[in-house]
Amino acid sequence: MLRVRVLVVSDLHLGAASRLPGADGELSVILRQGWDRVVILGDFLDLWVSTIAEIYERHAALLALLRHMDDVFYVVGNHDAMLRGMRELDGIEVVNEPFVYSDGGRVIALDHGDAYDPIDYRASRMANCVVTMADRVAQWGTGPGVSVYRTVCKSFAGVGSARSKYVDEIRDRAMEALDADVVGLGHTHVPVPTQALEDDRFYFNSGDFGPEHLSYVVIEDGMPFLKRA
């Protein structure tokens, strides 16, 4: 049985001024550790605050390293959703659905996580209209991938004690939606070490690499391990 050593990293937010100093260098060191596969779980580029040209200029060394690696997959997030529908970004394969593969006898599903935000504005017709209008204004000013709805929970996730509840709700929704033995997300910027759940299923969140943490996940023989640079 073929087994692979996979690096999972999420929410780099390249282009955002809030990234931690040295984050690109730390990730470059990790990327050079000989992976069979690298999966980037969304919000790779922060197209809400920078253009692709600005990002490529500011993060040239890191992007050049990724460009010359084999088997790099990029699951689109919400801050870079305007790239949804693309198949390739400068040599990196773009994945528009959860990235699913098998290893160690387990099916592993990796997704950004915004699709599982515990919010449904459609329950209210007025709220639906307000959020739709807000999305259109944001898209006019920033780009077609911007969605107020898709980031409401993330924007308020750190307020008071709501963050832990939010993180758990996203996990539960993802576990229900994805038919896999192991489910991994990003999006929340909250690193979650591997959790053993019911029916011998596992969950993790790789956190983020740059904005708040320098966390990532290594999957070997079908089992994920949370690491920090």
VEXMI-253505 format. One record per residue (C-alpha): residue in one letter; residue number from 1; x, y, z. Coordinates in steps of 0.1 Angstrom, whole numbers, plus 2048, in hexadecimal, padded with zeros to 3 digits. Example, Ala and Ser with C-alpha at 12.3 -4.5 7.8 and 13.67 -1.06 7.14 Angstrom:
BEGIN
<site><aa>a</aa><i>1</i><X>87B</X><Y>7D3</Y><Z>84E</Z></site>
<site><aa>s</aa><i>2</i><X>889</X><Y>7F5</Y><Z>847</Z></site>
***
This chain:
BEGIN
<site><aa>m</aa><i>1</i><X>800</X><Y>800</Y><Z>800</Z></site>
<site><aa>l</aa><i>2</i><X>80E</X><Y>822</Y><Z>7F6</Z></site>
<site><aa>r</aa><i>3</i><X>811</X><Y>83A</Y><Z>813</Z></site>
<site><aa>v</aa><i>4</i><X>81A</X><Y>85E</Y><Z>811</Z></site>
<site><aa>r</aa><i>5</i><X>828</X><Y>879</Y><Z>828</Z></site>
<site><aa>v</aa><i>6</i><X>812</X><Y>897</Y><Z>825</Z></site>
<site><aa>l</aa><i>7</i><X>817</X><Y>8BB</Y><Z>831</Z></site>
<site><aa>v</aa><i>8</i><X>7F6</X><Y>8CE</Y><Z>837</Z></site>
<site><aa>v</aa><i>9</i><X>7F9</X><Y>8F4</Y><Z>83C</Z></site>
<site><aa>s</aa><i>10</i><X>7DD</X><Y>90D</Y><Z>83C</Z></site>
<site><aa>d</aa><i>11</i><X>7D5</X><Y>932</Y><Z>83D</Z></site>
<site><aa>l</aa><i>12</i><X>7F6</X><Y>941</Y><Z>833</Z></site>
<site><aa>h</aa><i>13</i><X>7E4</X><Y>962</Y><Z>829</Z></site>
<site><aa>l</aa><i>14</i><X>800</X><Y>96C</Y><Z>812</Z></site>
<site><aa>g</aa><i>15</i><X>7FD</X><Y>991</Y><Z>80B</Z></site>
<site><aa>a</aa><i>16</i><X>7EF</X><Y>99A</Y><Z>82E</Z></site>
<site><aa>a</aa><i>17</i><X>804</X><Y>9B3</Y><Z>842</Z></site>
<site><aa>s</aa><i>18</i><X>7FB</X><Y>9A0</Y><Z>862</Z></site>
<site><aa>r</aa><i>19</i><X>811</X><Y>981</Y><Z>85A</Z></site>
<site><aa>l</aa><i>20</i><X>82A</X><Y>979</Y><Z>875</Z></site>
<site><aa>p</aa><i>21</i><X>84E</X><Y>983</Y><Z>86D</Z></site>
<site><aa>g</aa><i>22</i><X>862</X><Y>966</Y><Z>85F</Z></site>
<site><aa>a</aa><i>23</i><X>844</X><Y>951</Y><Z>857</Z></site>
<site><aa>d</aa><i>24</i><X>84F</X><Y>94C</Y><Z>832</Z></site>
<site><aa>g</aa><i>25</i><X>872</X><Y>941</Y><Z>83D</Z></site>
<site><aa>e</aa><i>26</i><X>864</X><Y>928</Y><Z>857</Z></site>
<site><aa>l</aa><i>27</i><X>84D</X><Y>919</Y><Z>83D</Z></site>
<site><aa>s</aa><i>28</i><X>868</X><Y>916</Y><Z>823</Z></site>
<site><aa>v</aa><i>29</i><X>87D</X><Y>902</Y><Z>83C</Z></site>
<site><aa>i</aa><i>30</i><X>85F</X><Y>8EA</Y><Z>841</Z></site>
<site><aa>l</aa><i>31</i><X>858</X><Y>8E7</Y><Z>81C</Z></site>
<site><aa>r</aa><i>32</i><X>87C</X><Y>8DB</Y><Z>816</Z></site>
<site><aa>q</aa><i>33</i><X>877</X><Y>8BD</Y><Z>82D</Z></site>
<site><aa>g</aa><i>34</i><X>86E</X><Y>8A5</Y><Z>811</Z></site>
<site><aa>w</aa><i>35</i><X>849</X><Y>8A1</Y><Z>80E</Z></site>
<site><aa>d</aa><i>36</i><X>836</X><Y>889</Y><Z>7F8</Z></site>
<site><aa>r</aa><i>37</i><X>819</X><Y>8A2</Y><Z>7F6</Z></site>
<site><aa>v</aa><i>38</i><X>812</X><Y>8C5</Y><Z>802</Z></site>
<site><aa>v</aa><i>39</i><X>7EE</X><Y>8D1</Y><Z>807</Z></site>
<site><aa>i</aa><i>40</i><X>7E6</X><Y>8F6</Y><Z>80D</Z></site>
<site><aa>l</aa><i>41</i><X>7C4</X><Y>8F9</Y><Z>81D</Z></site>
<site><aa>g</aa><i>42</i><X>7B7</X><Y>91B</Y><Z>810</Z></site>
<site><aa>d</aa><i>43</i><X>7BD</X><Y>93F</Y><Z>817</Z></site>
<site><aa>f</aa><i>44</i><X>7DF</X><Y>93A</Y><Z>808</Z></site>
<site><aa>l</aa><i>45</i><X>7DE</X><Y>95C</Y><Z>7F7</Z></site>
<site><aa>d</aa><i>46</i><X>7CB</X><Y>979</Y><Z>808</Z></site>
<site><aa>l</aa><i>47</i><X>7BB</X><Y>988</Y><Z>7EA</Z></site>
<site><aa>w</aa><i>48</i><X>7A6</X><Y>99E</Y><Z>800</Z></site>
<site><aa>v</aa><i>49</i><X>7C3</X><Y>9B4</Y><Z>808</Z></site>
<site><aa>s</aa><i>50</i><X>7DD</X><Y>9AF</Y><Z>7EC</Z></site>
<site><aa>t</aa><i>51</i><X>7DD</X><Y>9A8</Y><Z>7C7</Z></site>
<site><aa>i</aa><i>52</i><X>7EE</X><Y>988</Y><Z>7BA</Z></site>
<site><aa>a</aa><i>53</i><X>80A</X><Y>99E</Y><Z>7AB</Z></site>
<site><aa>e</aa><i>54</i><X>811</X><Y>9AD</Y><Z>7CD</Z></site>
<site><aa>i</aa><i>55</i><X>810</X><Y>98C</Y><Z>7DE</Z></site>
<site><aa>y</aa><i>56</i><X>828</X><Y>97C</Y><Z>7C5</Z></site>
<site><aa>e</aa><i>57</i><X>840</X><Y>999</Y><Z>7CA</Z></site>
<site><aa>r</aa><i>58</i><X>83F</X><Y>999</Y><Z>7F0</Z></site>
<site><aa>h</aa><i>59</i><X>841</X><Y>973</Y><Z>7F4</Z></site>
<site><aa>a</aa><i>60</i><X>857</X><Y>96A</Y><Z>7D5</Z></site>
<site><aa>a</aa><i>61</i><X>86E</X><Y>952</Y><Z>7E6</Z></site>
<site><aa>l</aa><i>62</i><X>853</X><Y>93D</Y><Z>7F7</Z></site>
<site><aa>l</aa><i>63</i><X>83E</X><Y>93C</Y><Z>7D7</Z></site>
<site><aa>a</aa><i>64</i><X>85C</X><Y>932</Y><Z>7C2</Z></site>
<site><aa>l</aa><i>65</i><X>863</X><Y>915</Y><Z>7D9</Z></site>
<site><aa>l</aa><i>66</i><X>83F</X><Y>908</Y><Z>7D7</Z></site>
<site><aa>r</aa><i>67</i><X>83F</X><Y>90D</Y><Z>7B1</Z></site>
<site><aa>h</aa><i>68</i><X>85C</X><Y>8F5</Y><Z>7AE</Z></site>
<site><aa>m</aa><i>69</i><X>84E</X><Y>8DA</Y><Z>7C5</Z></site>
<site><aa>d</aa><i>70</i><X>83B</X><Y>8BC</Y><Z>7B9</Z></site>
<site><aa>d</aa><i>71</i><X>818</X><Y>8B2</Y><Z>7C6</Z></site>
<site><aa>v</aa><i>72</i><X>80E</X><Y>8D3</Y><Z>7D5</Z></site>
<site><aa>f</aa><i>73</i><X>7E8</X><Y>8D7</Y><Z>7D8</Z></site>
<site><aa>y</aa><i>74</i><X>7D5</X><Y>8F6</Y><Z>7E1</Z></site>
<site><aa>v</aa><i>75</i><X>7B1</X><Y>8F5</Y><Z>7EE</Z></site>
<site><aa>v</aa><i>76</i><X>7A1</X><Y>917</Y><Z>7E9</Z></site>
<site><aa>g</aa><i>77</i><X>796</X><Y>92A</Y><Z>808</Z></site>
<site><aa>n</aa><i>78</i><X>780</X><Y>949</Y><Z>80D</Z></site>
<site><aa>h</aa><i>79</i><X>79B</X><Y>964</Y><Z>80C</Z></site>
<site><aa>d</aa><i>80</i><X>7A6</X><Y>956</Y><Z>7EA</Z></site>
<site><aa>a</aa><i>81</i><X>784</X><Y>94A</Y><Z>7DD</Z></site>
<site><aa>m</aa><i>82</i><X>787</X><Y>95F</Y><Z>7BE</Z></site>
<site><aa>l</aa><i>83</i><X>79F</X><Y>943</Y><Z>7B2</Z></site>
<site><aa>r</aa><i>84</i><X>784</X><Y>929</Y><Z>7B5</Z></site>
<site><aa>g</aa><i>85</i><X>77F</X><Y>917</Y><Z>794</Z></site>
<site><aa>m</aa><i>86</i><X>7A4</X><Y>919</Y><Z>78B</Z></site>
<site><aa>r</aa><i>87</i><X>7B6</X><Y>8F8</Y><Z>785</Z></site>
<site><aa>e</aa><i>88</i><X>7D9</X><Y>905</Y><Z>78A</Z></site>
<site><aa>l</aa><i>89</i><X>7EB</X><Y>922</Y><Z>799</Z></site>
<site><aa>d</aa><i>90</i><X>80F</X><Y>926</Y><Z>78E</Z></site>
<site><aa>g</aa><i>91</i><X>816</X><Y>901</Y><Z>78F</Z></site>
<site><aa>i</aa><i>92</i><X>801</X><Y>8F9</Y><Z>7AE</Z></site>
<site><aa>e</aa><i>93</i><X>7E2</X><Y>8E4</Y><Z>7A8</Z></site>
<site><aa>v</aa><i>94</i><X>7C3</X><Y>8F6</Y><Z>7B4</Z></site>
<site><aa>v</aa><i>95</i><X>7A8</X><Y>8E1</Y><Z>7C5</Z></site>
<site><aa>n</aa><i>96</i><X>785</X><Y>8EF</Y><Z>7C5</Z></site>
<site><aa>e</aa><i>97</i><X>776</X><Y>8D3</Y><Z>7DB</Z></site>
<site><aa>p</aa><i>98</i><X>783</X><Y>8C2</Y><Z>7FB</Z></site>
<site><aa>f</aa><i>99</i><X>7A4</X><Y>8B0</Y><Z>7F4</Z></site>
<site><aa>v</aa><i>100</i><X>79E</X><Y>88B</Y><Z>7FA</Z></site>
<site><aa>y</aa><i>101</i><X>7B8</X><Y>86F</Y><Z>7FA</Z></site>
<site><aa>s</aa><i>102</i><X>7BE</X><Y>84D</Y><Z>80B</Z></site>
<site><aa>d</aa><i>103</i><X>7DC</X><Y>843</Y><Z>820</Z></site>
<site><aa>g</aa><i>104</i><X>7E2</X><Y>82A</Y><Z>83C</Z></site>
<site><aa>g</aa><i>105</i><X>7C0</X><Y>81B</Y><Z>836</Z></site>
<site><aa>r</aa><i>106</i><X>7AE</X><Y>83C</Y><Z>83D</Z></site>
<site><aa>v</aa><i>107</i><X>79C</X><Y>854</Y><Z>826</Z></site>
<site><aa>i</aa><i>108</i><X>7A8</X><Y>878</Y><Z>82D</Z></site>
<site><aa>a</aa><i>109</i><X>794</X><Y>897</Y><Z>824</Z></site>
<site><aa>l</aa><i>110</i><X>7A4</X><Y>8B9</Y><Z>825</Z></site>
<site><aa>d</aa><i>111</i><X>791</X><Y>8DA</Y><Z>821</Z></site>
<site><aa>h</aa><i>112</i><X>795</X><Y>8FE</Y><Z>829</Z></site>
<site><aa>g</aa><i>113</i><X>777</X><Y>8FF</Y><Z>841</Z></site>
<site><aa>d</aa><i>114</i><X>763</X><Y>91E</Y><Z>838</Z></site>
<site><aa>a</aa><i>115</i><X>748</X><Y>909</Y><Z>828</Z></site>
<site><aa>y</aa><i>116</i><X>740</X><Y>8FC</Y><Z>84B</Z></site>
<site><aa>d</aa><i>117</i><X>73C</X><Y>91D</Y><Z>85D</Z></site>
<site><aa>p</aa><i>118</i><X>71E</X><Y>91A</Y><Z>875</Z></site>
<site><aa>i</aa><i>119</i><X>709</X><Y>935</Y><Z>866</Z></site>
<site><aa>d</aa><i>120</i><X>6EB</X><Y>936</Y><Z>84F</Z></site>
<site><aa>y</aa><i>121</i><X>6DF</X><Y>959</Y><Z>846</Z></site>
<site><aa>r</aa><i>122</i><X>6C7</X><Y>949</Y><Z>82D</Z></site>
<site><aa>a</aa><i>123</i><X>6AF</X><Y>942</Y><Z>84B</Z></site>
<site><aa>s</aa><i>124</i><X>6A6</X><Y>967</Y><Z>849</Z></site>
<site><aa>r</aa><i>125</i><X>69C</X><Y>977</Y><Z>828</Z></site>
<site><aa>m</aa><i>126</i><X>6A7</X><Y>99A</Y><Z>835</Z></site>
<site><aa>a</aa><i>127</i><X>6C8</X><Y>98D</Y><Z>841</Z></site>
<site><aa>n</aa><i>128</i><X>6CD</X><Y>97B</Y><Z>81F</Z></site>
<site><aa>c</aa><i>129</i><X>6C7</X><Y>99D</Y><Z>80D</Z></site>
<site><aa>v</aa><i>130</i><X>6DF</X><Y>9B0</Y><Z>824</Z></site>
<site><aa>v</aa><i>131</i><X>6FB</X><Y>997</Y><Z>822</Z></site>
<site><aa>t</aa><i>132</i><X>6F7</X><Y>994</Y><Z>7FC</Z></site>
<site><aa>m</aa><i>133</i><X>6F9</X><Y>9B9</Y><Z>7F8</Z></site>
<site><aa>a</aa><i>134</i><X>718</X><Y>9BA</Y><Z>80F</Z></site>
<site><aa>d</aa><i>135</i><X>728</X><Y>99F</Y><Z>7FA</Z></site>
<site><aa>r</aa><i>136</i><X>722</X><Y>9B3</Y><Z>7DA</Z></site>
<site><aa>v</aa><i>137</i><X>731</X><Y>9D2</Y><Z>7E9</Z></site>
<site><aa>a</aa><i>138</i><X>750</X><Y>9BF</Y><Z>7F5</Z></site>
<site><aa>q</aa><i>139</i><X>754</X><Y>9AE</Y><Z>7D4</Z></site>
<site><aa>w</aa><i>140</i><X>752</X><Y>9CF</Y><Z>7C1</Z></site>
<site><aa>g</aa><i>141</i><X>76E</X><Y>9DE</Y><Z>7D7</Z></site>
<site><aa>t</aa><i>142</i><X>784</X><Y>9BF</Y><Z>7DA</Z></site>
<site><aa>g</aa><i>143</i><X>77C</X><Y>9A2</Y><Z>7C3</Z></site>
<site><aa>p</aa><i>144</i><X>763</X><Y>988</Y><Z>7B9</Z></site>
<site><aa>g</aa><i>145</i><X>76E</X><Y>96F</Y><Z>7D4</Z></site>
<site><aa>v</aa><i>146</i><X>765</X><Y>985</Y><Z>7F2</Z></site>
<site><aa>s</aa><i>147</i><X>748</X><Y>97A</Y><Z>807</Z></site>
<site><aa>v</aa><i>148</i><X>73D</X><Y>98A</Y><Z>827</Z></site>
<site><aa>y</aa><i>149</i><X>728</X><Y>96C</Y><Z>82F</Z></site>
<site><aa>r</aa><i>150</i><X>745</X><Y>954</Y><Z>82D</Z></site>
<site><aa>t</aa><i>151</i><X>75A</X><Y>967</Y><Z>846</Z></site>
<site><aa>v</aa><i>152</i><X>741</X><Y>973</Y><Z>860</Z></site>
<site><aa>c</aa><i>153</i><X>748</X><Y>957</Y><Z>878</Z></site>
<site><aa>k</aa><i>154</i><X>76E</X><Y>95A</Y><Z>873</Z></site>
<site><aa>s</aa><i>155</i><X>76C</X><Y>97F</Y><Z>87A</Z></site>
<site><aa>f</aa><i>156</i><X>75B</X><Y>97A</Y><Z>89B</Z></site>
<site><aa>a</aa><i>157</i><X>76B</X><Y>959</Y><Z>8A5</Z></site>
<site><aa>g</aa><i>158</i><X>783</X><Y>968</Y><Z>8BD</Z></site>
<site><aa>v</aa><i>159</i><X>76A</X><Y>97C</Y><Z>8D1</Z></site>
<site><aa>g</aa><i>160</i><X>765</X><Y>970</Y><Z>8F5</Z></site>
<site><aa>s</aa><i>161</i><X>75F</X><Y>94B</Y><Z>8F9</Z></site>
<site><aa>a</aa><i>162</i><X>74E</X><Y>948</Y><Z>8D7</Z></site>
<site><aa>r</aa><i>163</i><X>76E</X><Y>93C</Y><Z>8C6</Z></site>
<site><aa>s</aa><i>164</i><X>76E</X><Y>919</Y><Z>8D6</Z></site>
<site><aa>k</aa><i>165</i><X>74A</X><Y>914</Y><Z>8CD</Z></site>
<site><aa>y</aa><i>166</i><X>750</X><Y>91F</Y><Z>8AA</Z></site>
<site><aa>v</aa><i>167</i><X>76D</X><Y>908</Y><Z>8A6</Z></site>
<site><aa>d</aa><i>168</i><X>759</X><Y>8EA</Y><Z>8B2</Z></site>
<site><aa>e</aa><i>169</i><X>73B</X><Y>8F2</Y><Z>89C</Z></site>
<site><aa>i</aa><i>170</i><X>751</X><Y>8F4</Y><Z>87D</Z></site>
<site><aa>r</aa><i>171</i><X>760</X><Y>8D2</Y><Z>886</Z></site>
<site><aa>d</aa><i>172</i><X>73E</X><Y>8C2</Y><Z>88B</Z></site>
<site><aa>r</aa><i>173</i><X>731</X><Y>8CF</Y><Z>86B</Z></site>
<site><aa>a</aa><i>174</i><X>74F</X><Y>8C4</Y><Z>857</Z></site>
<site><aa>m</aa><i>175</i><X>74E</X><Y>8A1</Y><Z>867</Z></site>
<site><aa>e</aa><i>176</i><X>72A</X><Y>89E</Y><Z>85D</Z></site>
<site><aa>a</aa><i>177</i><X>72F</X><Y>8AB</Y><Z>839</Z></site>
<site><aa>l</aa><i>178</i><X>74F</X><Y>898</Y><Z>830</Z></site>
<site><aa>d</aa><i>179</i><X>74F</X><Y>872</Y><Z>82D</Z></site>
<site><aa>a</aa><i>180</i><X>772</X><Y>86B</Y><Z>839</Z></site>
<site><aa>d</aa><i>181</i><X>785</X><Y>85A</Y><Z>855</Z></site>
<site><aa>v</aa><i>182</i><X>79B</X><Y>879</Y><Z>85A</Z></site>
<site><aa>v</aa><i>183</i><X>78F</X><Y>89D</Y><Z>855</Z></site>
<site><aa>g</aa><i>184</i><X>7A6</X><Y>8BB</Y><Z>855</Z></site>
<site><aa>l</aa><i>185</i><X>79E</X><Y>8E0</Y><Z>853</Z></site>
<site><aa>g</aa><i>186</i><X>7AD</X><Y>902</Y><Z>855</Z></site>
<site><aa>h</aa><i>187</i><X>79A</X><Y>923</Y><Z>854</Z></site>
<site><aa>t</aa><i>188</i><X>795</X><Y>929</Y><Z>879</Z></site>
<site><aa>h</aa><i>189</i><X>7BA</X><Y>931</Y><Z>880</Z></site>
<site><aa>v</aa><i>190</i><X>7B7</X><Y>91B</Y><Z>89F</Z></site>
<site><aa>p</aa><i>191</i><X>7CE</X><Y>8FD</Y><Z>89F</Z></site>
<site><aa>v</aa><i>192</i><X>7BD</X><Y>8DD</Y><Z>8AB</Z></site>
<site><aa>p</aa><i>193</i><X>7D2</X><Y>8BE</Y><Z>8B1</Z></site>
<site><aa>t</aa><i>194</i><X>7C3</X><Y>89E</Y><Z>8A5</Z></site>
<site><aa>q</aa><i>195</i><X>7A3</X><Y>895</Y><Z>8B6</Z></site>
<site><aa>a</aa><i>196</i><X>795</X><Y>871</Y><Z>8B7</Z></site>
<site><aa>l</aa><i>197</i><X>770</X><Y>872</Y><Z>8B2</Z></site>
<site><aa>e</aa><i>198</i><X>754</X><Y>859</Y><Z>8AF</Z></site>
<site><aa>d</aa><i>199</i><X>756</X><Y>83C</Y><Z>897</Z></site>
<site><aa>d</aa><i>200</i><X>77C</X><Y>83C</Y><Z>896</Z></site>
<site><aa>r</aa><i>201</i><X>77D</X><Y>85D</Y><Z>883</Z></site>
<site><aa>f</aa><i>202</i><X>796</X><Y>879</Y><Z>889</Z></site>
<site><aa>y</aa><i>203</i><X>796</X><Y>89F</Y><Z>885</Z></site>
<site><aa>f</aa><i>204</i><X>7B1</X><Y>8BA</Y><Z>885</Z></site>
<site><aa>n</aa><i>205</i><X>7B5</X><Y>8DE</Y><Z>87C</Z></site>
<site><aa>s</aa><i>206</i><X>7D7</X><Y>8EA</Y><Z>870</Z></site>
<site><aa>g</aa><i>207</i><X>7D1</X><Y>90D</Y><Z>87D</Z></site>
<site><aa>d</aa><i>208</i><X>7E4</X><Y>927</Y><Z>868</Z></site>
<site><aa>f</aa><i>209</i><X>808</X><Y>92E</Y><Z>85D</Z></site>
<site><aa>g</aa><i>210</i><X>80F</X><Y>953</Y><Z>861</Z></site>
<site><aa>p</aa><i>211</i><X>7F3</X><Y>968</Y><Z>86E</Z></site>
<site><aa>e</aa><i>212</i><X>7F1</X><Y>95A</Y><Z>891</Z></site>
<site><aa>h</aa><i>213</i><X>804</X><Y>939</Y><Z>893</Z></site>
<site><aa>l</aa><i>214</i><X>81F</X><Y>926</Y><Z>881</Z></site>
<site><aa>s</aa><i>215</i><X>80C</X><Y>905</Y><Z>882</Z></site>
<site><aa>y</aa><i>216</i><X>809</X><Y>8E8</Y><Z>869</Z></site>
<site><aa>v</aa><i>217</i><X>800</X><Y>8C4</Y><Z>867</Z></site>
<site><aa>v</aa><i>218</i><X>813</X><Y>8A5</Y><Z>85C</Z></site>
<site><aa>i</aa><i>219</i><X>7FF</X><Y>887</Y><Z>851</Z></site>
<site><aa>e</aa><i>220</i><X>811</X><Y>866</Y><Z>851</Z></site>
<site><aa>d</aa><i>221</i><X>801</X><Y>843</Y><Z>84D</Z></site>
<site><aa>g</aa><i>222</i><X>7DF</X><Y>854</Y><Z>84D</Z></site>
<site><aa>m</aa><i>223</i><X>7E4</X><Y>865</Y><Z>86F</Z></site>
<site><aa>p</aa><i>224</i><X>7E7</X><Y>88B</Y><Z>873</Z></site>
<site><aa>f</aa><i>225</i><X>800</X><Y>89C</Y><Z>88C</Z></site>
<site><aa>l</aa><i>226</i><X>7FE</X><Y>8C1</Y><Z>894</Z></site>
<site><aa>k</aa><i>227</i><X>820</X><Y>8D2</Y><Z>894</Z></site>
<site><aa>r</aa><i>228</i><X>82D</X><Y>8F5</Y><Z>89A</Z></site>
<site><aa>a</aa><i>229</i><X>84B</X><Y>906</Y><Z>88A</Z></site>
***
